[in-house]
Amino acid sequence: MGPRDKRPATVNSAWGDVIDTNAFGTDEFMDFIQQIGSTPYVSINLGSGTPQEAAEWLEYMTAAAPTALAKERAANGHPVPYKVGFLGLGNESWDCGGAMTPDYYVSLMKVYSRFVLNMNPAQRGKDQMLKIAVGPGTPDTEWTEAVMKAWKKHTWAWTSTASRFTGTQFPTVGHHQRIPKSLGWTTTRRLSNRRSSWMSSCASRKP
């Protein structure tokens, strides 16, 4: 964010230790999304990041009230808050995203879900941001079952304030895995980031 010549250059160890200049940052990404008429999907860092970092990033993008970060966004040329359609709660957390166990991931996911909020008042009801839980990278259903079982026993903190899960009262599971029949789904299909695909899959879930 901010002037490109003042952005920190970092080493991208996941892609050959190349230098990432961060020239294509948050505002550039959002501008690109608007130009192609798409819906933004952003993924927060559950591996080496913190809930505070993630919360401040979402505040920068979505806050309409005159907070410090909303003012910073306006100073960078974007006074109107962005709409974030999808929020990934980590990415490939079972491997390069942290080598986490399912239970450890669920513990982290609940913390981030509580504090990383969409503050855009235009995103309420049917336009709310959807949170995407990480799915596994193998056919093993252990990871998916851990996430779904945790959601079944969720408290108000999971869906507090402006940013809520889908109206189906289920978190979306990432596209790396199919939803298992053992959880009471009558059909299995690979999920995409498109709302229509997810909602049609939800329609098949047994009560």
C-alpha positions as CSV (number, residue, x, y, z in Angstrom):
1,M,0.0,0.0,0.0
2,G,1.1,3.6,-0.5
3,P,3.7,5.0,-2.9
4,R,5.4,2.2,-4.7
5,D,8.9,3.5,-4.1
6,K,8.3,3.3,-0.4
7,R,7.0,-0.3,-0.3
8,P,9.3,-2.9,1.3
9,A,10.8,-5.4,-1.0
10,T,10.7,-8.9,0.4
11,V,12.0,-12.4,-0.5
12,N,9.4,-14.8,-1.8
13,S,10.8,-18.1,-0.5
14,A,7.8,-20.1,-1.9
15,W,8.7,-19.1,-5.5
16,G,12.4,-19.5,-6.0
17,D,13.6,-16.8,-3.5
18,V,12.7,-14.1,-5.9
19,I,12.4,-10.5,-4.8
20,D,8.9,-9.3,-4.5
21,T,8.8,-5.5,-4.9
22,N,5.1,-5.3,-3.9
23,A,4.5,-3.1,-6.9
24,F,1.2,-4.8,-7.5
25,G,-0.4,-4.2,-4.1
26,T,-3.8,-4.0,-2.6
27,D,-5.0,-1.0,-4.5
28,E,-3.6,-2.2,-7.8
29,F,-5.3,-5.6,-7.3
30,M,-8.7,-4.0,-6.5
31,D,-8.4,-1.7,-9.5
32,F,-7.7,-4.7,-11.7
33,I,-10.7,-6.6,-10.3
34,Q,-12.9,-3.6,-11.0
35,Q,-11.6,-3.3,-14.5
36,I,-12.4,-6.9,-15.4
37,G,-15.7,-6.9,-13.6
38,S,-14.9,-9.6,-11.1
39,T,-15.3,-10.2,-7.4
40,P,-12.2,-10.0,-5.1
41,Y,-11.0,-13.0,-3.2
42,V,-8.3,-12.2,-0.7
43,S,-6.5,-14.6,1.6
44,I,-5.2,-13.7,5.0
45,N,-1.9,-15.2,6.3
46,L,-2.5,-17.7,9.1
47,G,1.0,-19.1,8.9
48,S,3.4,-16.3,9.6
49,G,1.0,-13.4,10.1
50,T,-1.1,-12.2,13.0
51,P,-4.8,-11.5,13.6
52,Q,-4.0,-7.8,14.1
53,E,-2.2,-7.6,10.7
54,A,-5.2,-9.3,9.0
55,A,-7.7,-7.2,10.8
56,E,-5.9,-4.0,9.8
57,W,-5.7,-5.1,6.2
58,L,-9.5,-5.7,6.0
59,E,-10.1,-2.4,7.8
60,Y,-7.9,-0.6,5.2
61,M,-10.0,-2.2,2.4
62,T,-13.5,-2.0,3.8
63,A,-13.9,0.7,6.5
64,A,-16.3,3.5,5.6
65,A,-16.0,5.3,8.9
66,P,-13.2,7.8,9.2
67,T,-10.7,5.4,10.9
68,A,-6.9,5.9,10.5
69,L,-6.7,3.2,7.9
70,A,-9.7,4.4,6.0
71,K,-8.1,7.8,5.8
72,E,-4.9,6.2,4.6
73,R,-6.8,4.4,1.8
74,A,-8.5,7.7,0.8
75,A,-5.1,9.4,0.8
76,N,-3.9,6.7,-1.6
77,G,-6.7,7.7,-4.0
78,H,-9.6,5.4,-2.9
79,P,-12.0,7.2,-0.6
80,V,-14.8,4.7,-1.3
81,P,-14.4,1.4,0.6
82,Y,-13.8,-1.7,-1.4
83,K,-16.2,-4.7,-1.5
84,V,-14.4,-7.9,-0.6
85,G,-16.5,-10.9,-1.8
86,F,-14.5,-13.7,-0.4
87,L,-12.0,-14.0,2.5
88,G,-9.7,-17.0,2.6
89,L,-8.9,-18.0,6.1
90,G,-5.4,-19.1,5.3
91,N,-4.1,-21.0,2.2
92,E,-2.9,-24.6,2.0
93,S,-2.4,-24.6,5.8
94,W,-1.9,-28.4,5.7
95,D,1.4,-27.9,3.8
96,C,3.3,-24.8,2.7
97,G,0.8,-22.5,4.6
98,G,2.0,-23.8,8.0
99,A,2.1,-27.6,8.0
100,M,-0.7,-27.5,10.5
101,T,-2.8,-30.3,11.9
102,P,-6.6,-30.0,11.4
103,D,-7.2,-29.2,15.0
104,Y,-4.5,-26.5,15.2
105,Y,-5.9,-24.9,12.0
106,V,-9.4,-24.8,13.4
107,S,-8.1,-23.1,16.6
108,L,-6.4,-20.4,14.5
109,M,-9.3,-20.1,12.1
110,K,-11.7,-19.3,15.0
111,V,-9.5,-16.5,16.2
112,Y,-9.1,-14.9,12.8
113,S,-12.8,-15.3,12.1
114,R,-13.6,-13.4,15.2
115,F,-11.3,-10.4,14.7
116,V,-10.9,-10.0,10.9
117,L,-14.1,-8.1,10.0
118,N,-15.6,-6.5,6.9
119,M,-16.6,-3.0,7.8
120,N,-18.2,-2.0,4.6
121,P,-21.9,-1.1,5.3
122,A,-22.8,-1.9,1.7
123,Q,-22.0,-5.6,2.4
124,R,-24.9,-6.7,4.5
125,G,-27.4,-9.4,3.9
126,K,-27.1,-11.1,0.5
127,D,-24.0,-9.0,-0.3
128,Q,-22.1,-10.1,2.8
129,M,-18.5,-11.3,2.5
130,L,-18.1,-15.1,2.6
131,K,-15.3,-16.7,4.6
132,I,-13.5,-19.6,3.0
133,A,-12.0,-22.3,5.3
134,V,-9.0,-24.2,4.0
135,G,-9.6,-27.7,2.7
136,P,-7.0,-30.5,2.4
137,G,-4.9,-31.3,-0.6
138,T,-5.6,-35.1,-0.6
139,P,-8.8,-37.3,-0.7
140,D,-8.5,-37.8,3.1
141,T,-11.6,-36.3,4.8
142,E,-10.0,-35.8,8.2
143,W,-9.3,-32.1,7.7
144,T,-12.7,-31.3,6.2
145,E,-14.5,-33.2,9.0
146,A,-12.6,-31.3,11.7
147,V,-13.6,-27.9,10.2
148,M,-17.3,-28.9,9.8
149,K,-17.5,-30.4,13.3
150,A,-16.0,-27.2,14.8
151,W,-18.6,-25.1,12.9
152,K,-21.4,-27.3,14.2
153,K,-20.5,-26.2,17.7
154,H,-19.7,-22.6,16.8
155,T,-20.5,-19.7,19.1
156,W,-21.6,-16.1,18.3
157,A,-18.0,-15.1,18.0
158,W,-17.6,-16.9,14.7
159,T,-20.2,-14.7,13.0
160,S,-19.9,-11.4,15.0
161,T,-20.3,-7.9,13.7
162,A,-20.4,-7.1,9.9
163,S,-18.6,-10.0,8.5
164,R,-20.6,-13.3,8.6
165,F,-20.5,-16.7,7.1
166,T,-23.1,-17.7,4.5
167,G,-26.8,-17.8,5.2
168,T,-26.5,-21.6,5.1
169,Q,-24.8,-21.4,8.5
170,F,-21.8,-23.3,7.1
171,P,-18.3,-22.1,6.3
172,T,-17.2,-22.7,2.8
173,V,-14.4,-25.3,2.4
174,G,-11.6,-24.6,0.1
175,H,-11.4,-26.0,-3.4
176,H,-8.7,-28.5,-2.7
177,Q,-11.1,-31.1,-1.5
178,R,-14.5,-32.5,-2.1
179,I,-17.1,-32.5,0.6
180,P,-17.4,-36.0,2.1
181,K,-20.6,-38.1,2.1
182,S,-19.8,-39.0,5.7
183,L,-21.0,-35.5,6.7
184,G,-24.4,-36.0,5.3
185,W,-24.1,-34.5,1.8
186,T,-26.0,-36.3,-0.9
187,T,-23.7,-35.1,-3.7
188,T,-20.0,-34.4,-3.8
189,R,-18.5,-31.9,-6.1
190,R,-15.4,-29.8,-6.3
191,L,-16.1,-26.3,-5.0
192,S,-15.1,-23.2,-6.8
193,N,-14.9,-19.6,-5.5
194,R,-18.1,-18.9,-7.4
195,R,-21.1,-18.2,-5.1
196,S,-23.5,-20.0,-7.4
197,S,-21.5,-23.3,-7.3
198,W,-21.3,-23.1,-3.5
199,M,-25.0,-22.3,-3.0
200,S,-26.1,-25.1,-5.3
201,S,-23.9,-27.5,-3.3
202,C,-25.4,-26.3,0.0
203,A,-28.9,-27.1,-1.3
204,S,-28.0,-30.8,-1.3
205,R,-27.1,-30.9,2.4
206,K,-29.3,-33.0,4.7
207,P,-30.7,-31.1,7.7
